[in-house]
Amino acid sequence: MTNNMEFKKYLAELLGTFILVFAACGTATFANVGGLGVSLAFGLSVLVLIYTIGSISGCHINPAVSISMLVAGKMNVKDTIFYIVFQCIGATMGAGVLYLIMVDRFGSTTISNLAQNAYGSTTGYSLLAAAIAEIVCTFIFVLVIHGSLSKKAPKGFAGISIGLSLTLVHLVLIPITNASVNPARSLGPAIFVGGTALQQLWLFWVAPIIGGLLAAVVWKMLDPSKEQADIENKKPDNLQCNPT
């Protein structure tokens, strides 16, 4: 039973990341909706997925989120590893479907646009600028996740705040790096586009993970539930007067 439940969690992460890449990167690839439209596509994808698979796996669909949860003490090492593996498989599958559609459309196996991430001559922003932007935006996004899932946060609204925060950081990041904040999302398109996308992929793993780690550290300092737990632990063991 335990193994079956664990597999369901991993499968949910695979499906969720597949849907995210297919729907959101697909919007960026096929639809002429501009930066705002693409930002909304990413935000809406995460919003609906939280209410779809959140009760199964927590809907991380992002290695930076899973690693942040591990550091924050909300996840064990085994689940973190399997989550990341299945997220990467799902992202690759999602990008693979987009790739097949593009090959059929243009009749060539060389595809240059699957919403891959980039910096330098492609976007006009340097490696340093891209790294700073990705770290800060991932930090903001993952911090919102921690806060939205806090015991003292309003119940039932996490999907809305998390989805809108992803939309917000995409509005900032799309002109700079085409917006990653998710190593798995970056991996899928890079595998099929190749070339510069693969050469620059390391940044879109390192920077989001750093941002997620910073969010975990900061949240552990801010977490109001931890303060409440400390107060509870300091209460006397016996609060009732014994009758004489």
Long-range contacts (C-beta under 8 A, 24 or more apart in sequence): 6-79, 6-82, 8-56, 8-57, 9-56, 9-57, 9-58, 9-79, 9-83, 10-57, 10-82, 10-83, 10-85, 10-86, 11-86, 12-53, 12-56, 12-57, 12-59, 13-53, 13-57, 13-60, 13-61, 13-83, 13-86, 13-87, 13-90, 14-86, 14-87, 14-89, 14-90, 14-93, 15-53, 15-90, 16-49, 16-52, 16-53, 16-57, 16-59, 16-61, 16-90, 17-61, 17-62, 17-86, 17-87, 17-88, 17-89, 17-90, 17-91, 17-94, 17-184, 17-185, 18-90, 18-91, 18-93, 18-94, 19-45, 19-49, 19-94, 20-45, 20-46, 20-49, 20-61, 20-91, 20-94, 20-182, 20-185, 21-90, 21-91, 21-93, 21-94, 21-95, 21-98, 21-184, 21-185, 21-188, 21-189, 22-94, 22-97, 22-98, 24-115, 24-185, 25-94, 25-95, 25-98, 25-114, 25-115, 25-185, 25-188, 25-189, 26-98, 26-115, 28-115, 28-178, 29-98, 29-102, 29-113, 29-114, 29-115, 30-101, 35-170, 35-171, 35-174, 35-175, 36-171, 38-115, 38-170, 38-174, 38-179, 39-167, 39-168, 39-170, 39-171, 39-174, 39-179, 40-167, 42-166, 42-167, 42-170, 42-179, 43-163, 43-164, 43-165, 43-166, 43-167, 43-168, 43-170, 44-163, 44-167, 46-159, 46-162, 46-163, 46-166, 47-159, 47-160, 47-162, 47-163, 47-164, 48-159, 48-163, 50-158, 50-159, 50-162, 50-163, 51-159, 54-158, 54-159, 57-83, 60-87, 61-87, 61-90, 61-182, 61-184, 62-87, 62-181, 62-182, 62-183, 62-184, 62-185, 62-208, 63-87, 63-88, 63-182, 63-183, 63-184, 63-205, 63-208, 63-209, 64-138, 64-142, 64-181, 64-182, 64-183, 64-208, 64-209, 64-211, 64-212, 65-142, 65-145, 65-212, 67-209, 67-212, 67-213, 68-142, 68-145, 68-146, 68-212, 68-213, 68-215, 68-216, 69-216, 71-212, 71-213, 71-216, 71-217, 72-146, 72-216, 72-219, 72-220, 73-220, 84-184, 87-184, 88-183, 88-184, 88-187, 88-188, 90-184, 91-184, 91-185, 91-187, 91-188, 92-187, 92-188, 92-191, 93-188, 94-188, 95-188, 95-189, 95-191, 95-192, 96-188, 96-192, 98-189, 98-192, 99-192, 111-192, 111-193, 112-193, 113-193, 114-188, 114-189, 114-192, 114-193, 115-178, 115-189, 116-178, 116-186, 116-189, 116-190, 116-193, 116-197, 117-177, 117-178, 117-179, 117-180, 117-186, 117-189, 117-190, 117-197, 117-200, 117-201, 117-203, 117-204, 118-177, 118-178, 118-196, 118-197, 118-200, 119-176, 119-177, 119-200, 119-203, 120-200, 122-196, 123-175, 123-176, 123-177, 123-178, 125-175, 125-176, 125-177, 127-203, 129-176, 130-176, 130-177, 130-203, 130-207, 131-203, 131-206, 131-207, 133-172, 133-173, 133-176, 133-177, 134-173, 134-177, 134-180, 134-181, 134-203, 134-204, 134-207, 134-208, 134-211, 135-207, 135-208, 135-210, 135-211, 135-214, 136-211, 137-169, 137-172, 137-173, 137-179, 137-181, 137-211, 138-169, 138-181, 138-207, 138-208, 138-210, 138-211, 138-212, 138-215, 139-211, 139-212, 139-214, 139-215, 139-218, 140-165, 140-168, 140-169, 140-215, 141-165, 141-166, 141-169, 141-181, 141-211, 141-215, 142-211, 142-212, 142-215, 142-216, 143-215, 143-218, 143-219, 145-215, 146-215, 146-216, 146-219, 146-223, 147-219, 147-222, 150-223, 150-224, 150-225, 151-225, 152-224, 152-225, 152-228, 177-204, 180-204, 180-207, 180-208, 181-208, 181-211, 182-208, 183-208, 183-209
